[in-house]
Amino acid sequence: MKITGVECTVLVVPDCDADACDSAQDTIVVQIHTDEGITGIGEVDSNPWVMKALIEAPGSHIMGLGLTELVLGQDPTQPAALWDRMYTFSAMTGRRGAGVCAMGAIDMAVWDIYGKATGRPVWQLLGGARQDSITPYASLLPSGRTLAEYKKSLLSKARWAKDYGFTAAKMEICINGPYSHNLIQEGDEAIVEIVAACRETVGPDMVMMVDVAYAWSNWKEALRTIRRLERYDIFFVETPLRSDDLDGYARLADATSVQVAAGEWLNGRFEFLDLMDRGHVDVVQPDVGRVGGLTEAMRVVELALDRGKTIVPHCWKTGIGVAATAHLAAASSNCRFIEFLPPSVANSALRRELVTEELQIENGKVALPQKPGLGIELNPDAFKRFGKAANAYAIARRNTMAPSLSLQN
Ligand SMILES: [Mg+2]
């Protein structure tokens, strides 16, 4: 079998709000076609226009070739070899950052083809089942522009998650730091107060994670508040510090009994090696697309396993990324939870509508997917609608170029 075409489509929700802290409002869908009529589907959580450019660009020399030209004519049933080929010959442009993200979308689609061609779910090809079922956690992103509204929204979502049967939930408490610019900028006291109220709402048995979205500028500041959270039995605190403050992560992780989690933005296994060995984080959170696809995510899983670290993948995208994450989890013995929200309750229309045949939660668990490949289908009507919305959005955005944003570091 040979790859005969790579098709990139940018999709955006019609009500996209660039002020929102929500990357599920857009995506790039990469469809890879073959001479046997099998098509694979992939996506990545990164700027979709940049991804499209990286995938479609022609190369001009052997150290900076384009990703499409590197995979055309290649055999999609050898994903790791194809990954190494892309990595080596796009290295001057790629190697880290957006280049690895773009490779991740292609790699995801290639694994989908490999599964479809062999009639097996991808987790079987990744090495087989390391667990009988997958445990999802609900990512609860509240709405509201005042602290009172925000807290009320989060508590009602927490109650919903418990009633739905989730055994774990992550409270997004993004009220401090650079990514809460449009919300209330509250002090650390408010974080403690919200965590206490969440614990009281969900009771003692539910696993509770807290995501503070890079709230603190140094580890001592973070430690002061995280120590106060220890009594609420938090499974982990996510991204307390900036991604590149690895020494800060190490000092923090060594000083608190709360597990420290990070890695959602990292690209490639070498960044995860640094995060674990220099940053001492307890829980690593590769995003399947951004880390470089399933090939590279599995390498991170193995590196984490050798170090006694837990994997809890990041996933805040459409049903494509969710499916890929479920296959990764099935094949990983150290993956405790996956980030999962039933599409019916998602804010993003892309998350709700793009993919049919989504995984179901029963008694707080997701059964291992059984269909060949990633096991998903695109909804053609939604695909068309969000494609049109993307074109309209890009034109409108270029015309205004965001004069309303007043960002602060
Ligand atoms: Mg996060």
Boltz pocket constraint, residues with backbone or C-beta under 6 A from the ligand:
constraints:
  - pocket:
      binder: B
      contacts: [[A, 211], [A, 213], [A, 238], [A, 239], [A, 264]]
      max_distance: 6.0
